[in-house]
């Protein structure tokens, strides 16, 4: 797909935002630093996702790193300088930017090359991960004594289980795309150089589905984490009632022949 039709914007240093219909692509643009995130870049990422979340025309976002690397983590060269990442208590943004946000719409990570340390934390903040065959993921900050402080110790066990998460967190070892897919750390592996294209294709597919039900089911999954079964069922019921307001119309459209054989109903 050509990106020439997209409208590029820049919410801040080293971050580009490109929109194509209902899909927003947020690009970390610091290839000289392997897309390591310093303080201004973290602020720009948070601003970009807040704008995406507030825009009713935008339905799905893709997070990508330019130049063949997703993100090498926090920019350790900026520590102790005015450009360093802020490590403030909640409810402030995370050191990597959006990692404490819960946006209301899906976000897909498009991973080429390394997604390590804080870059891994950005990737697992996303709802889905599309990885190129050359992708490498890992808690590389283990080597430098830098902690996971952007949700890594919270989200990684939820994604792949405590045993596998503890392996990655304690060892800091690299995980290639295929092992990451086997353990559920990434959802799809695609040819090298195609992660962004495939992630944006997936984003358009999600954007073509009925949005209220998609958003409410997504939130039900996120909000049910850690609850008892009874509490989680109550959360599901609450979100389901919101979706049911449009379900009767959707059922009627299906009976009339629309949306069959896996085709989206739209809306």
ABEGO torsion letter per residue (X at the ends): XBAAABBBBBAEBGBBBBBBEABBBBBBBBAAAGGBBBAAAAAAAAAAAAAAAABAABABBBBBBBGGBABAEBBAAABGBAABBBBBBOABBBAAGAAABBBABBBBBBBBEBBBEAAAAAAAABABBBBBAABBBEBAAAAAGBBBAAGAAAAAAAAAEAAAAAAAAAAGBBBBAAAAAAAGABABBBBBGAAAAAAAAAAAAAAABBAAAAAAAAAAAAAABGBBAAAAAAAAAAAAAAAAAAAAAAAAAAAAGBGBGGBBAEX
